[in-house]
């Protein structure tokens, strides 16, 4: 039986299929706790978890915080405006100072890709990636996969379309690694300016010329947010034109399978990547994703606490 | 490691023990009113199903049955071993005010039962908790005893008692393994 021996979760690229499946299986068991009247188990009692968020976040930070609290860990949140980074402290110094307070896990979000690997080398506690630049966002991909598995009872053989700004999307990269390891096929579409060359080398991935081609007969349609804070102004003419070519609406959703699930990692730009009819429609699983997020993050925190020093 | 193995209970013996436990349970609780069975995953969960079937033969009524996984309530999770897979807890009814009979296969240190009781309390406040086990092998480390016991088996700490199940999760044999 698979065991989880990692002390950190930084990428899904580093995890095996069996480890991903173990995390998903644990997450399914964790979900039961979230539906009780008493939403707490004593498992991580006495552990301290620091949520170090260098980028703004509502869903991910709240979700990690709830996950930690439901496992009885103590949590501290550090957000960009309250951190000493605004006074010029380096990540390395911040990490060593936090470490002096003896945390067991640091959950970090950072705008620079690879900052978690750097942090993991500096500290003796566990590091969990809550998003690093355009690199990976493992907890998001795991909760996406859990939501798909709930619906189809498998991941093997699913056709998953991911549409939007692939270049800047850590969600897309983590999903590509996770989904192709578990046997799904990923189809990508987006404006050529937002499609990184060579992305198909990451796994079982097909780059499509347009939205229709990508979502044709898809089981899952995952729309990505246009990350205007990351991209320059030159990647697309305007939001209206983007919506015309790459926005999901009830008309073009018909190309996917009739019971296809529609997903979005949030926050949604309504009317840009998805029309409100789709967001609030019957095929939308956006809120199921958020619900599963807490369970998946409980599973991640639980397993890294049992991991070995590397 | 080579080990010597003795059969303590065969299939018929297990069935007789579970039938007797079922009778005792009915007698103690004066019937089935408010009684629910909760099996501890995984051995106890299988045995709980067999007890439910045995009670149905006697009383013609099905007792509500649930399953509890105690992994998250263990007292040794902070060790440095990889954390175990967490199984599903499935209690499809409220245990508030119920007479809960916890079912486990082997009662040993009592730590599993302590964890199970803590887990149960997080699901509600039962009227009382009783404990049914197929084997009591002694060596308690906590002040816990069983209300219904299939068989008491004196063991040494080096030995291991295991209840074996077939593919359809029916208990077929109880074996005592001695290291040789």
Boltz contact constraints between the chains, C-beta under 6 A:
constraints:
  - contact:
      token1: [A, 3]
      token2: [B, 82]
      max_distance: 6.0
  - contact:
      token1: [A, 4]
      token2: [B, 82]
      max_distance: 6.0
  - contact:
      token1: [A, 5]
      token2: [B, 82]
      max_distance: 6.0
  - contact:
      token1: [A, 26]
      token2: [B, 86]
      max_distance: 6.0
  - contact:
      token1: [A, 29]
      token2: [B, 86]
      max_distance: 6.0
  - contact:
      token1: [A, 29]
      token2: [B, 88]
      max_distance: 6.0
  - contact:
      token1: [A, 32]
      token2: [B, 89]
      max_distance: 6.0
  - contact:
      token1: [A, 38]
      token2: [B, 122]
      max_distance: 6.0
  - contact:
      token1: [A, 41]
      token2: [B, 72]
      max_distance: 6.0
  - contact:
      token1: [A, 43]
      token2: [B, 72]
      max_distance: 6.0
  - contact:
      token1: [A, 43]
      token2: [B, 77]
      max_distance: 6.0
  - contact:
      token1: [A, 302]
      token2: [B, 83]
      max_distance: 6.0
  - contact:
      token1: [A, 303]
      token2: [B, 83]
      max_distance: 6.0
  - contact:
      token1: [A, 306]
      token2: [B, 82]
      max_distance: 6.0
  - contact:
      token1: [A, 306]
      token2: [B, 83]
      max_distance: 6.0
